[in-house]
Amino acid sequence: MSSSTASAPVFTHRRALRSGFAAMVGTTIEWYDFYVYATAAAIVFPVVFFPELDRGMATLASFGTYAVAFFARPLGGIIFGHIGDKIGRKPALTITLLLMGVATTLVGVLPDYNTIGIMGPILLIVLRIAQGLAVGGEWGGASLMSVESAPAKFKNFYGGFTQIGNPLGALMSSGAFWILALMGDDVLYTWGWRVPFLFSIVLIFVGLWVRYRVEETPVFEEKVGGQQQSTPLFFALRNNWWPILLGFCIVAISSGGYVVATTFVQSYATSPEVGLSPDIILGAMTIAALVEALVTLPLALLGDKIGGKWVMYLGIVGSFAAVVPLVIFIEGHNVAMIYLFVSVVRLALSGAWAPLSTIMTQMFRPQARYTSMSLSYGIGAAVWGGLSPAIATALLAATGNFWSVIAFYGLLSAIALFGVFFAPQHSDAAPVTGSFRPRLDTTAVPTIEGK
């Protein structure tokens, strides 16, 4: 196919809305499953699966099972990225949804330590790895589904549909555990914690039905499907290593900072040293997730107006500024201010999250884009998201105060700012070429807005 005969991809709002909705439903289900485990790892699993350890060691062990999913993400990105770059975005996303749902449901029927001993934590790790593989292929594909179907001037907005799945999933997860916590420890720590996991089986069928009805993206149809291409992983490592590295840096705050401000804060607030009741922090997190869900699309639209990078700058700096008073209020048991500042932190983090799908999609040219994007995000999530709770726990144990954790959060923020500043942005409107060489299939756009 030559550039003279190739047609540019056709972007319409109707197609973009349908693809964005499918991405939102799928990622909501995937993140619900992921955060159900995260919430249980912070509050329930130290007691249920590691009862013979003291609270501090049990929490570290629980976070260890939580972290293995992050290290499985890059492998999931390679596997499903290959499928998505070779066969299509849609089939890859269908498989990831099914894998995640089955793994989450099985956690809900897993016997605890008192029933089968050490096999309980081992099986928990196996199922967590399956979750990591699924998420490793989900986010990149869902982002491409929404962004690659969107008109050029609304890519941040439609990319925000993918991003809204995160707070919606967190809202459902926190809400479920909040209700269970209000029912008392006897319910929460016996059979109650299983209910949110078992509910995933219902969500699987909803997600599969929605994704079955969505079309393949116009960028894949016009620029990737049917083209001769090398192995996506080899192409990505050879041609996209620099934007992959920058994407790794960007994820430092949207993954690492996010889990510190959510999962680790929950664990810290409910630790014996602080002694905050679980229902208080779970209630605050639930309301904050609702706030995040409400502001994600407006912030994404703002990215189309002033530039996605500027929205991310404001979000990164704002979240760091808000974490400090949040910790002070948690230590002082100021319930009203805890509720307020948990939401303020999540509001700021939404600024670093809402434009992420679009910014990272446009960092790569269409060939091997799924693999490149998933690899960049997956490795970043493995390092920053997987290790941050354990690093924060170790820093807190070593120093005896939370300021070391605040300093760590500041480091994550600085790394993310570096990645955003140097991230390249490309246009999907450029015609494909017969050679499909990486520097000819699309055109770099040098403006900071990425338009």
LODOVEX-835720 format. One record per residue (C-alpha): residue number from 1; residue in one letter; z, y, x. Coordinates in Angstrom, 1 decimal. Example, Ala and Ser with C-alpha at 12.3 -4.5 7.8 and 13.67 -1.06 7.14 Angstrom:
2
   resi   resn       pz       py       px
      1      a      7.8     -4.5     12.3
      2      s      7.1     -1.1     13.7
***
This chain:
451
   resi   resn       pz       py       px
      1      m      0.0      0.0      0.0
      2      s     -0.9      3.4      1.4
      3      s      0.7      6.8      0.8
      4      s     -2.5      7.9     -1.0
      5      t     -2.3      5.2     -3.6
      6      a      1.4      4.9     -4.0
      7      s      3.1      6.5     -6.9
      8      a      6.5      8.2     -6.6
      9      p      9.4      6.6     -8.5
     10      v      9.8      7.8    -12.1
     11      f     13.2      9.2    -12.8
     12      t     14.3     10.0    -16.4
     13      h     17.6     10.9    -17.9
     14      r     17.4      8.1    -20.4
     15      r     16.9      5.5    -17.7
     16      a     19.6      7.1    -15.5
     17      l     22.1      7.2    -18.4
     18      r     21.5      3.5    -19.2
     19      s     21.9      2.5    -15.6
     20      g     24.9      4.8    -15.1
     21      f     26.6      3.3    -18.1
     22      a     26.0     -0.3    -16.8
     23      a     27.3      0.7    -13.4
     24      m     30.4      2.3    -14.9
     25      v     31.2     -0.8    -17.1
     26      g     30.7     -3.2    -14.2
     27      t     32.7     -1.2    -11.6
     28      t     35.5     -0.7    -14.2
     29      i     35.9     -4.4    -14.6
     30      e     35.6     -5.0    -10.8
     31      w     38.2     -2.3    -10.0
     32      y     40.5     -3.4    -12.8
     33      d     40.5     -6.9    -11.3
     34      f     41.1     -5.5     -7.8
     35      y     43.9     -3.1     -8.8
     36      v     45.7     -5.7    -10.9
     37      y     46.1     -7.6     -7.7
     38      a     47.1     -4.5     -5.8
     39      t     49.8     -3.5     -8.3
     40      a     51.1     -7.0     -8.4
     41      a     51.1     -7.1     -4.5
     42      a     53.2     -4.0     -4.4
     43      i     55.8     -4.9     -7.1
     44      v     55.7     -8.5     -8.2
     45      f     54.3    -10.8     -5.5
     46      p     57.1    -10.1     -2.9
     47      v     59.5    -11.7     -5.4
     48      v     57.2    -14.4     -6.9
     49      f     55.4    -15.7     -3.8
     50      f     57.7    -14.8     -1.0
     51      p     61.3    -15.2     -2.4
     52      e     62.7    -16.6      0.9
     53      l     62.0    -13.4      2.8
     54      d     64.0    -10.1      2.7
     55      r     62.3     -7.3      0.7
     56      g     60.8     -5.6      3.7
     57      m     59.2     -8.8      5.2
     58      a     58.2    -10.0      1.7
     59      t     56.4     -6.7      1.1
     60      l     54.6     -7.0      4.5
     61      a     53.6    -10.5      3.6
     62      s     52.4     -9.5      0.2
     63      f     50.3     -6.6      1.6
     64      g     48.9     -9.2      4.1
     65      t     47.4    -11.1      1.2
     66      y     46.2     -7.8     -0.3
     67      a     44.5     -6.9      3.0
     68      v     42.4    -10.1      3.4
     69      a     40.1     -8.9      0.6
     70      f     39.2     -5.8      2.6
     71      f     38.2     -7.9      5.6
     72      a     36.0    -10.1      3.3
     73      r     34.2     -7.0      2.0
     74      p     31.8     -6.6      5.0
     75      l     30.7    -10.3      4.5
     76      g     30.3     -9.7      0.8
     77      g     28.2     -6.6      1.6
     78      i     25.9     -8.6      3.9
     79      i     25.5    -11.5      1.4
     80      f     24.9     -9.4     -1.7
     81      g     23.1     -6.7      0.2
     82      h     20.6     -9.3      1.3
     83      i     20.1    -10.4     -2.2
     84      g     19.9     -6.8     -3.5
     85      d     17.4     -5.7     -0.8
     86      k     15.2     -8.8     -1.1
     87      i     15.4     -9.7     -4.8
     88      g     16.8     -6.7     -6.6
     89      r     20.0     -4.7     -7.3
     90      k     20.4     -6.3    -10.8
     91      p     20.8    -10.0     -9.8
     92      a     23.2     -9.2     -7.0
     93      l     25.4     -7.2     -9.3
     94      t     25.5    -10.0    -11.9
     95      i     26.7    -12.5     -9.3
     96      t     29.4    -10.2     -8.0
     97      l     30.8     -9.6    -11.5
     98      l     31.0    -13.3    -12.2
     99      l     32.7    -14.1     -8.9
    100      m     35.3    -11.4     -9.3
    101      g     36.2    -12.3    -12.8
    102      v     36.6    -16.0    -12.1
    103      a     38.8    -15.4     -9.0
    104      t     41.0    -12.9    -10.9
    105      t     41.5    -15.3    -13.9
    106      l     42.5    -18.1    -11.5
    107      v     45.2    -15.9    -10.0
    108      g     46.7    -15.7    -13.5
    109      v     47.2    -19.5    -13.7
    110      l     48.3    -19.9    -10.1
    111      p     51.7    -21.7     -9.7
    112      d     54.4    -19.6     -7.8
    113      y     56.3    -20.4     -4.7
    114      n     59.2    -22.1     -6.5
    115      t     56.7    -24.5     -8.1
    116      i     54.3    -25.5     -5.3
    117      g     55.9    -23.9     -2.2
    118      i     53.7    -22.6      0.6
    119      m     50.5    -23.7     -1.2
    120      g     51.0    -20.8     -3.7
    121      p     50.5    -18.0     -1.1
    122      i     47.7    -20.0      0.5
    123      l     45.8    -20.3     -2.7
    124      l     46.5    -16.7     -3.4
    125      i     44.8    -15.7     -0.2
    126      v     41.7    -17.9     -1.0
    127      l     41.3    -16.2     -4.3
    128      r     41.9    -12.8     -2.8
    129      i     39.1    -13.5     -0.3
    130      a     36.8    -14.2     -3.3
    131      q     37.7    -10.9     -4.8
    132      g     36.9     -9.2     -1.5
    133      l     33.5    -10.8     -1.3
    134      a     32.7     -9.6     -4.8
    135      v     33.8     -6.0     -4.3
    136      g     32.0     -5.9     -1.0
    137      g     28.7     -6.4     -2.9
    138      e     29.6     -4.6     -6.1
    139      w     30.2     -1.0     -5.1
    140      g     27.0     -0.5     -3.1
    141      g     24.8     -2.1     -5.7
    142      a     26.4     -0.2     -8.6
    143      s     26.0      3.0     -6.7
    144      l     22.3      2.3     -6.1
    145      m     21.8      1.3     -9.7
    146      s     23.0      4.7    -10.9
    147      v     21.8      7.0     -8.1
    148      e     18.4      5.4     -7.6
    149      s     17.7      5.8    -11.3
    150      a     18.7      9.5    -11.5
    151      p     16.5     12.7    -11.3
    152      a     16.9     14.5     -8.0
    153      k     19.0     17.5     -9.4
    154      f     21.5     15.2    -11.2
    155      k     22.1     12.4     -8.6
    156      n     25.7     13.4     -8.0
    157      f     26.3     13.4    -11.8
    158      y     24.9     10.0    -12.5
    159      g     26.4      8.6     -9.3
    160      g     29.7      9.7    -10.7
    161      f     29.3      7.0    -13.4
    162      t     29.8      4.4    -10.7
    163      q     32.8      6.3     -9.4
    164      i     34.5      6.7    -12.7
    165      g     34.9      2.9    -12.8
    166      n     37.6      3.1    -10.1
    167      p     40.0      5.3    -12.1
    168      l     39.3      3.5    -15.4
    169      g     40.0      0.2    -13.7
    170      a     43.2      1.7    -12.2
    171      l     44.2      3.1    -15.6
    172      m     43.8     -0.3    -17.2
    173      s     45.7     -2.0    -14.4
    174      s     48.6      0.4    -14.2
    175      g     48.8      0.6    -18.0
    176      a     49.1     -3.1    -18.3
    177      f     51.9     -3.4    -15.7
    178      w     53.6     -0.3    -17.1
    179      i     53.9     -1.9    -20.5
    180      l     55.2     -5.1    -18.9
    181      a     57.7     -3.2    -16.8
    182      l     59.1     -1.5    -20.0
    183      m     59.6     -5.0    -21.4
    184      g     62.1     -5.8    -18.6
    185      d     62.2     -7.7    -15.3
    186      d     62.7    -11.0    -17.1
    187      v     59.3    -10.7    -18.6
    188      l     57.5     -9.0    -15.7
    189      y     58.6    -11.4    -13.0
    190      t     58.3    -14.7    -15.0
    191      w     55.2    -14.9    -17.2
    192      g     54.3    -11.2    -17.9
    193      w     52.5    -10.5    -14.6
    194      r     50.0    -13.2    -15.4
    195      v     48.7    -11.5    -18.5
    196      p     46.6     -8.8    -16.8
    197      f     44.9    -11.4    -14.7
    198      l     44.1    -13.7    -17.6
    199      f     42.6    -10.7    -19.5
    200      s     39.8    -10.6    -17.0
    201      i     38.1    -13.6    -18.6
    202      v     37.4    -11.3    -21.6
    203      l     36.0     -8.5    -19.4
    204      i     33.6    -10.9    -17.7
    205      f     31.6    -11.5    -20.8
    206      v     31.5     -7.8    -21.7
    207      g     30.2     -6.9    -18.2
    208      l     27.6     -9.6    -18.1
    209      w     26.2     -8.6    -21.5
    210      v     25.9     -4.9    -20.4
    211      r     24.3     -5.7    -17.1
    212      y     21.8     -8.2    -18.6
    213      r     20.3     -5.3    -20.6
    214      v     19.8     -2.8    -17.8
    215      e     16.5     -2.3    -15.9
    216      e     15.9     -2.5    -12.1
    217      t     16.0      0.8    -10.3
    218      p     12.7      2.8    -10.0
    219      v     13.3      3.2     -6.2
    220      f     13.5     -0.5     -5.7
    221      e     10.5     -1.2     -7.9
    222      e      8.3      1.4     -6.2
    223      k      9.5      1.3     -2.6
    224      v     11.1     -2.0     -1.9
    225      g     10.1     -4.7     -4.3
    226      g      7.0     -6.7     -3.1
    227      q      7.0     -4.9      0.3
    228      q      7.0     -6.9      3.6
    229      q     10.3     -6.3      5.3
    230      s     12.4     -7.7      8.0
    231      t     15.9     -9.2      7.5
    232      p     17.9     -6.4      5.9
    233      l     20.9     -6.9      8.2
    234      f     18.8     -6.7     11.4
    235      f     16.9     -3.7     10.1
    236      a     20.2     -2.0      9.2
    237      l     21.9     -2.6     12.5
    238      r     18.7     -1.5     14.5
    239      n     17.7      1.6     12.5
    240      n     20.8      2.7     10.5
    241      w     23.7      2.2     13.0
    242      w     24.5      6.0     13.2
    243      p     24.8      6.7      9.4
    244      i     26.6      3.3      9.0
    245      l     29.2      4.7     11.6
    246      l     29.4      8.0      9.7
    247      g     29.9      6.2      6.4
    248      f     32.7      4.2      8.0
    249      c     34.4      7.5      8.9
    250      i     33.9      9.0      5.4
    251      v     35.7      6.0      3.8
    252      a     38.8      6.7      5.8
    253      i     40.2      8.9      3.0
    254      s     38.5      7.5     -0.1
    255      s     39.8      4.0      0.8
    256      g     42.5      4.3      3.4
    257      g     44.0      7.6      2.0
    258      y     43.7      6.3     -1.5
    259      v     45.6      3.1     -1.0
    260      v     48.4      5.0      0.9
    261      a     48.7      7.5     -2.1
    262      t     48.7      4.7     -4.7
    263      t     49.6      1.2     -3.5
    264      f     51.9      2.1     -0.6
    265      v     53.5      5.0     -2.6
    266      q     54.4      2.5     -5.4
    267      s     55.9      0.1     -2.9
    268      y     57.9      2.9     -1.2
    269      a     59.1      4.5     -4.4
    270      t     60.5      1.1     -5.7
    271      s     62.0      0.0     -2.4
    272      p     65.8     -0.4     -2.1
    273      e     65.9      2.6      0.2
    274      v     64.5      4.9     -2.5
    275      g     65.4      2.9     -5.6
    276      l     63.0      4.5     -8.1
    277      s     62.6      2.4    -11.3
    278      p     59.2      0.6    -11.4
    279      d     58.5      2.0    -14.9
    280      i     58.7      5.6    -13.6
    281      i     56.1      5.2    -10.8
    282      l     53.9      2.9    -12.9
    283      g     54.0      5.5    -15.7
    284      a     53.1      8.3    -13.3
    285      m     50.2      6.2    -11.8
    286      t     48.9      5.4    -15.2
    287      i     48.7      9.1    -16.3
    288      a     47.2     10.0    -12.9
    289      a     44.5      7.4    -13.4
    290      l     43.7      8.9    -16.7
    291      v     43.5     12.4    -15.1
    292      e     41.2     11.0    -12.4
    293      a     39.0      9.3    -15.0
    294      l     38.7     12.6    -16.9
    295      v     37.8     14.8    -13.9
    296      t     35.4     12.4    -12.1
    297      l     32.2     13.3    -13.9
    298      p     32.9     17.1    -14.0
    299      l     33.5     17.0    -10.2
    300      a     30.4     14.9     -9.7
    301      l     28.4     17.5    -11.7
    302      l     30.0     20.2     -9.6
    303      g     28.5     18.4     -6.7
    304      d     25.0     19.0     -8.1
    305      k     25.8     22.7     -8.4
    306      i     27.5     23.6     -5.1
    307      g     26.8     20.4     -3.1
    308      g     28.5     17.1     -2.9
    309      k     29.7     17.7      0.6
    310      w     31.6     20.8     -0.4
    311      v     33.3     18.9     -3.2
    312      m     34.4     16.3     -0.7
    313      y     35.7     18.9      1.7
    314      l     37.9     20.4     -1.0
    315      g     39.1     16.9     -2.1
    316      i     40.1     15.7      1.4
    317      v     42.0     18.8      2.3
    318      g     43.6     19.2     -1.1
    319      s     44.9     15.6     -1.2
    320      f     46.5     16.0      2.2
    321      a     48.3     19.2      1.0
    322      a     49.5     17.5     -2.2
    323      v     50.9     14.3     -0.6
    324      v     53.7     16.2      1.2
    325      p     55.5     17.5     -1.9
    326      l     54.9     14.2     -3.7
    327      v     57.0     12.3     -1.1
    328      i     59.8     15.0     -1.3
    329      f     60.0     14.6     -5.0
    330      i     60.0     10.8     -4.9
    331      e     62.9     10.8     -2.4
    332      g     64.7     13.3     -4.6
    333      h     64.1     11.3     -7.8
    334      n     62.6     14.3     -9.5
    335      v     60.9     12.5    -12.3
    336      a     59.0     15.4    -13.9
    337      m     57.6     16.6    -10.5
    338      i     56.7     13.0     -9.6
    339      y     54.6     12.7    -12.7
    340      l     53.0     16.1    -11.9
    341      f     52.2     15.5     -8.2
    342      v     51.0     11.9     -8.5
    343      s     48.3     13.4    -10.8
    344      v     47.7     16.3     -8.5
    345      v     47.1     14.0     -5.6
    346      r     44.7     11.8     -7.6
    347      l     42.9     15.0     -8.9
    348      a     42.3     16.0     -5.3
    349      l     41.3     12.5     -4.2
    350      s     38.7     12.6     -7.1
    351      g     37.0     15.4     -5.2
    352      a     36.6     13.0     -2.2
    353      w     35.6     10.2     -4.5
    354      a     33.3     11.6     -7.2
    355      p     30.3     12.4     -5.0
    356      l     30.7      9.4     -2.7
    357      s     28.1      7.1     -4.3
    358      t     25.4      9.7     -4.1
    359      i     26.3     11.0     -0.6
    360      m     26.4      7.4      0.9
    361      t     23.3      6.3     -1.0
    362      q     21.3      9.2      0.3
    363      m     22.5      8.6      3.9
    364      f     20.0      5.7      4.1
    365      r     16.3      5.2      3.4
    366      p     15.3      2.7      0.8
    367      q     14.6     -0.2      3.0
    368      a     17.8     -2.2      3.7
    369      r     19.7      0.5      1.8
    370      y     21.9     -1.9     -0.1
    371      t     22.9     -3.8      3.0
    372      s     23.4     -0.6      5.1
    373      m     25.5      1.1      2.5
    374      s     27.6     -2.0      1.7
    375      l     28.2     -2.7      5.3
    376      s     29.3      0.8      6.0
    377      y     31.6      1.0      3.1
    378      g     32.8     -2.6      3.5
    379      i     33.8     -2.2      7.2
    380      g     35.4      1.1      6.4
    381      a     37.4     -0.4      3.5
    382      a     38.4     -3.3      5.7
    383      v     39.8     -1.1      8.4
    384      w     41.1      1.9      6.5
    385      g     41.9      0.3      3.1
    386      g     43.0     -3.1      4.4
    387      l     45.2     -1.9      7.2
    388      s     46.6      1.4      5.9
    389      p     49.4      0.0      3.8
    390      a     50.6     -2.2      6.6
    391      i     50.3      0.6      9.2
    392      a     52.2      3.0      6.8
    393      t     54.9      0.3      6.3
    394      a     55.2     -0.2     10.1
    395      l     55.4      3.5     10.8
    396      l     58.1      4.0      8.2
    397      a     60.1      1.1      9.6
    398      a     59.7      2.3     13.2
    399      t     60.6      6.0     12.5
    400      g     62.9      5.8      9.5
    401      n     61.2      8.7      7.8
    402      f     58.0      9.4      5.8
    403      w     56.7     12.1      8.0
    404      s     55.0      9.6     10.3
    405      v     53.1      8.4      7.3
    406      i     52.1     11.9      6.4
    407      a     50.8     12.4     10.0
    408      f     48.8      9.1      9.6
    409      y     47.3     10.5      6.3
    410      g     46.3     13.7      8.2
    411      l     44.5     11.6     10.8
    412      l     42.6      9.8      8.0
    413      s     41.6     13.1      6.5
    414      a     40.3     14.5      9.9
    415      i     38.2     11.4     10.4
    416      a     36.7     11.6      6.9
    417      l     35.9     15.3      7.4
    418      f     33.9     14.4     10.6
    419      g     31.9     11.8      8.7
    420      v     31.0     14.0      5.8
    421      f     30.0     16.9      8.0
    422      f     27.4     14.9     10.0
    423      a     26.2     12.6      7.2
    424      p     22.4     12.8      6.8
    425      q     20.9     13.1      3.3
    426      h     17.4     11.9      2.3
    427      s     15.2     12.3     -0.7
    428      d     13.9      9.4     -2.9
    429      a     11.0     11.5     -4.1
    430      a      8.9     11.1     -1.0
    431      p      6.0      8.6     -1.3
    432      v      6.2      5.1      0.3
    433      t      3.8      4.4      3.2
    434      g      1.8      1.3      4.0
    435      s      3.8      0.7      7.3
    436      f      7.1      1.1      5.6
    437      r      8.4      2.5      8.9
    438      p     11.9      3.9      8.4
    439      r     11.0      7.5      9.3
    440      l      7.9      7.6      7.0
    441      d      9.2      6.1      3.8
    442      t     11.3      9.1      2.9
    443      t     12.0     12.7      4.0
    444      a     15.2     14.1      5.4
    445      v     16.7     17.0      3.6
    446      p     18.6     19.2      6.0
    447      t     20.6     21.3      3.5
    448      i     24.3     20.6      3.1
    449      e     23.9     20.2     -0.6
    450      g     21.7     17.2     -0.1
    451      k     19.2     18.5     -2.7
***
